[in-house]
Amino acid sequence: MRDVVLMMTVSIDGYVRGANGGTVPEPELLQQWKLDQIGRAGTHIMGRVTYGEMASHWPNSSDAYAKPMNEIPKVVFSKTLEEATWSESTIARGDITEEIADLKRRPGGKIIAWGGATFVQALSRARLIDEYVLVIQPVAFGGGLPMFRDLPEALQLDRVDTRVFEPGYVVNRYQPSAN
Protein backbone atom coordinates (compact mmCIF):
# COMPACT_ATOMS: atom_id res chain seq x y z
CA MET A 1 0.00 0.00 0.00
CA ARG A 2 1.41 3.37 -1.02
CA ASP A 3 1.61 6.34 1.34
CA VAL A 4 0.20 9.80 0.70
CA VAL A 5 2.93 12.32 1.47
CA LEU A 6 2.12 16.02 1.66
CA MET A 7 4.97 18.33 0.64
CA MET A 8 4.11 21.91 1.42
CA THR A 9 5.99 25.12 2.08
CA VAL A 10 4.57 27.13 4.98
CA SER A 11 5.52 30.22 6.92
CA ILE A 12 6.61 29.89 10.53
CA ASP A 13 3.10 30.98 11.50
CA GLY A 14 1.40 28.27 9.41
CA TYR A 15 0.32 30.06 6.24
CA VAL A 16 0.87 28.69 2.75
CA ARG A 17 0.49 32.21 1.37
CA GLY A 18 0.39 35.56 3.06
CA ALA A 19 -2.46 38.02 2.64
CA ASN A 20 -0.21 39.95 0.24
CA GLY A 21 1.64 36.93 -1.19
CA GLY A 22 5.35 36.68 -0.61
CA THR A 23 7.93 33.95 -0.18
CA VAL A 24 11.62 33.73 0.59
CA PRO A 25 13.94 32.36 -2.14
CA GLU A 26 14.87 28.73 -1.42
CA PRO A 27 18.53 27.85 -1.02
CA GLU A 28 20.09 25.57 -3.65
CA LEU A 29 20.65 22.64 -1.27
CA LEU A 30 16.96 22.68 -0.33
CA GLN A 31 15.99 22.72 -4.00
CA GLN A 32 18.24 19.70 -4.63
CA TRP A 33 16.70 17.87 -1.65
CA LYS A 34 13.19 18.59 -2.92
CA LEU A 35 14.10 17.40 -6.41
CA ASP A 36 15.31 14.12 -4.95
CA GLN A 37 12.02 13.69 -3.07
CA ILE A 38 9.94 14.55 -6.13
CA GLY A 39 11.91 12.09 -8.24
CA ARG A 40 10.79 9.25 -5.95
CA ALA A 41 7.10 9.96 -6.44
CA GLY A 42 4.90 7.48 -8.24
CA THR A 43 1.99 9.90 -8.49
CA HIS A 44 1.37 13.59 -7.87
CA ILE A 45 -2.07 14.58 -6.58
CA MET A 46 -3.42 18.10 -6.44
CA GLY A 47 -6.50 20.26 -6.52
CA ARG A 48 -7.88 21.98 -9.61
CA VAL A 49 -6.39 25.42 -8.98
CA THR A 50 -2.87 24.08 -8.38
CA TYR A 51 -3.25 21.81 -11.40
CA GLY A 52 -4.15 24.80 -13.59
CA GLU A 53 -1.16 26.80 -12.36
CA MET A 54 1.27 23.92 -12.82
CA ALA A 55 -0.14 22.80 -16.17
CA SER A 56 0.38 26.30 -17.55
CA HIS A 57 3.96 26.48 -16.27
CA TRP A 58 5.83 23.14 -16.28
CA PRO A 59 5.32 21.92 -19.86
CA ASN A 60 7.22 24.96 -21.17
CA SER A 61 9.79 25.26 -18.40
CA SER A 62 13.50 24.45 -18.53
CA ASP A 63 13.75 24.48 -14.72
CA ALA A 64 15.23 21.38 -13.06
CA TYR A 65 11.79 20.59 -11.58
CA ALA A 66 10.20 20.45 -15.07
CA LYS A 67 11.30 16.94 -16.03
CA PRO A 68 9.83 15.10 -13.01
CA MET A 69 6.79 17.37 -12.91
CA ASN A 70 6.00 16.57 -16.56
CA GLU A 71 6.83 12.85 -16.47
CA ILE A 72 5.33 11.62 -13.19
CA PRO A 73 1.64 10.67 -13.41
CA LYS A 74 -0.67 13.32 -12.02
CA VAL A 75 -4.20 13.10 -10.63
CA VAL A 76 -6.21 16.29 -10.28
CA PHE A 77 -9.19 16.21 -7.92
CA SER A 78 -12.00 18.23 -9.43
CA LYS A 79 -15.73 18.06 -10.01
CA THR A 80 -15.63 20.92 -12.54
CA LEU A 81 -12.48 20.47 -14.67
CA GLU A 82 -13.62 19.20 -18.06
CA GLU A 83 -10.33 17.80 -19.34
CA ALA A 84 -6.76 17.28 -18.16
CA THR A 85 -4.44 18.18 -21.02
CA TRP A 86 -1.10 18.19 -19.17
CA SER A 87 0.83 15.01 -20.03
CA GLU A 88 0.34 12.04 -17.69
CA SER A 89 -2.76 13.64 -16.09
CA THR A 90 -6.12 12.21 -15.13
CA ILE A 91 -9.10 13.66 -13.28
CA ALA A 92 -10.55 12.14 -10.08
CA ARG A 93 -14.19 13.15 -9.76
CA GLY A 94 -15.44 10.74 -7.08
CA ASP A 95 -15.44 10.80 -3.31
CA ILE A 96 -11.97 11.91 -2.15
CA THR A 97 -11.66 9.09 0.42
CA GLU A 98 -12.53 6.41 -2.14
CA GLU A 99 -10.31 7.93 -4.83
CA ILE A 100 -7.31 8.10 -2.45
CA ALA A 101 -7.92 4.50 -1.29
CA ASP A 102 -7.89 3.38 -4.94
CA LEU A 103 -4.63 5.25 -5.65
CA LYS A 104 -3.00 3.74 -2.55
CA ARG A 105 -3.80 0.21 -3.75
CA ARG A 106 -2.07 0.75 -7.10
CA PRO A 107 1.60 -0.19 -7.52
CA GLY A 108 4.30 2.45 -7.64
CA GLY A 109 6.13 4.99 -5.54
CA LYS A 110 4.75 7.43 -2.99
CA ILE A 111 1.76 9.60 -3.73
CA ILE A 112 2.88 13.20 -3.27
CA ALA A 113 0.18 15.76 -2.52
CA TRP A 114 0.93 19.32 -3.63
CA GLY A 115 -2.12 21.33 -2.79
CA GLY A 116 -3.39 23.96 -2.97
CA ALA A 117 -4.46 24.83 0.50
CA THR A 118 -8.15 23.95 0.07
CA PHE A 119 -7.23 20.48 -1.27
CA VAL A 120 -4.72 19.91 1.55
CA GLN A 121 -7.29 21.04 4.11
CA ALA A 122 -9.75 18.46 2.72
CA LEU A 123 -7.11 15.71 2.87
CA SER A 124 -6.21 16.67 6.46
CA ARG A 125 -9.83 16.81 7.62
CA ALA A 126 -10.42 13.31 6.20
CA ARG A 127 -7.15 12.02 7.74
CA LEU A 128 -5.87 10.88 4.32
CA ILE A 129 -2.25 12.05 4.71
CA ASP A 130 0.26 9.45 5.92
CA GLU A 131 3.20 11.84 6.17
CA TYR A 132 3.49 15.61 6.35
CA VAL A 133 6.71 17.07 4.92
CA LEU A 134 6.60 20.74 5.87
CA VAL A 135 9.18 23.08 4.39
CA ILE A 136 9.10 25.94 6.87
CA GLN A 137 10.33 29.17 5.37
CA PRO A 138 11.85 31.84 7.63
CA VAL A 139 9.03 34.33 7.31
CA ALA A 140 5.87 35.18 9.27
CA PHE A 141 2.87 36.50 7.33
CA GLY A 142 0.56 37.27 10.26
CA GLY A 143 -2.42 36.21 8.15
CA GLY A 144 -3.35 34.78 4.79
CA LEU A 145 -4.22 31.30 3.59
CA PRO A 146 -3.74 28.79 6.43
CA MET A 147 -2.51 25.26 5.90
CA PHE A 148 -5.09 23.82 8.31
CA ARG A 149 -8.71 24.89 8.61
CA ASP A 150 -11.87 23.39 10.11
CA LEU A 151 -10.31 20.21 11.48
CA PRO A 152 -12.98 18.12 13.24
CA GLU A 153 -10.52 17.55 16.10
CA ALA A 154 -6.87 18.24 16.84
CA LEU A 155 -4.50 16.52 14.44
CA GLN A 156 -1.82 14.90 16.60
CA LEU A 157 1.49 14.43 14.77
CA ASP A 158 4.78 12.74 15.65
CA ARG A 159 7.95 14.34 14.28
CA VAL A 160 10.07 11.69 12.55
CA ASP A 161 12.83 13.83 11.04
CA THR A 162 14.16 17.38 10.86
CA ARG A 163 16.61 18.90 8.38
CA VAL A 164 17.93 22.45 8.45
CA PHE A 165 18.90 24.36 5.32
CA GLU A 166 20.54 27.76 5.52
CA PRO A 167 19.45 30.55 5.61
CA GLY A 168 16.81 29.44 8.09
CA TYR A 169 14.68 26.87 6.24
CA VAL A 170 13.62 23.83 8.26
CA VAL A 171 12.08 20.67 6.84
CA ASN A 172 10.05 18.75 9.41
CA ARG A 173 8.58 15.34 8.61
CA TYR A 174 5.59 14.23 10.67
CA GLN A 175 3.34 11.19 10.75
CA PRO A 176 -0.11 11.15 12.31
CA SER A 177 0.12 9.95 15.90
CA ALA A 178 -1.17 6.48 16.68
CA ASN A 179 -2.82 7.82 19.88
Order of alpha helices (4+ residues) and beta strands (2+ residues): beta-beta-alpha-beta-alpha-alpha-beta-beta-alpha-beta-alpha-beta-beta-beta-beta
